Amino acid sequence: MKEFNAKNRIVKYLDGEATALEKKQLLTWIETKKNQKIFKEFLKSQQLITRNYKAIDSEAAFNDFLDKIHSDKKGLNLKSIIPYIAYAAIFIGVFLSTFYFINKESPIKSSLYNNEVSLQIVNGSSDHISIVEDQVVKTKAGAKFAIVKNGVLKYLPTGNSTKSIAYQNILRVPYGKTFKVILSDGSLVHLNSGSVLTYPSVFQKNKPRKVFLEGEAFFKVSKDIHTSFLVNSKSSSTKVYGTEFNVSEYLDENSADIVLVEGSVGVKKNLGIKDNEPYKLITPSQKASLRKNAKDFEITDVDVKKYIGWKDGILIFQNDRFADIKKKLERHYNIKITNNYHEINSLRFNGDFQNDSIEKILNTIKTHTDFSFERKGDTILINNPKNNEMN
């Protein structure tokens, strides 16, 4: 197998698109020391990053990858054997830099009950910084590049310098929290509960400003007619120059949703290295939804308040299924809801709640649909009241 074809198969395998024959060929190819060296260099060039490695370490990453391959010869499936991998496919001068989270389960869930917002500075420092008080953020070498003040992380302006080192940053917001960050270009990003934002500490001059989102965030992008702003997620890409919009794509949801508040944005499927399709424009008060396995976006007119109310502490439900409401409540209140009354999952509800307790919300829903619930610490159990009567 030629080196180019090997890389092609690795990329297809990471994307979950490799055929059974291609998986078998990859397994055979990876056995030789020569090809192992090629694969390690491939990891370096693509900056394979996982939460298990505190720095980019192609040797450790490769050993882990190889061990997993040998343990799964019958059914090669990276998505199931390395659940927390995140990698950045960077082909300098050839392909766009697009971040992918290929895990099926969100890395934020590992810290579901961790109440601290954390920042990881890749390349600059391997430490995870807990953002719980005002502080100055520095690189490992001691260079000051951001500050935390009044609960907002703000990066120092650089004028889109070509000389500044662009450290990769990974900002994680746990369940039960929201958080604001002002990027080096002045763009404001308001992250919702259970979200992860990956971005550079400084955007390079005359190059697209790129970030990667897992979860949900409201963006207020600083206008720059010379450089676009790209929000990439696992399945979607949103391109803007200066506007306000909301992007939501949690790994446990069935769709990616982009809602435009003002300005103009373009949306398209994120196809990675095969990404050459044009952007579709949406106008204010429109939502572009891309359901899993769908061929294209569905664009509809919406009430934007429903989709951006969360940043002001408002939960708005408009004809929403209880199963979807349950997910939002879990993220918003950092609590686990176990629903043993499955019949209510498909029922739909309406309601606006601001700074209300989760008990008040559930009691309000109960006025329309009879069910019982009890709270035990950080868990709420929902049951069919008829079952309780029988016990």
Summary of the structure (lengths in Angstrom):
residues: 391
radius of gyration: 22.2
end to end distance: 65.3
largest distance: 71.9
contacts: 1195
relative contact order: 0.07
helix: 26%
strand: 35%
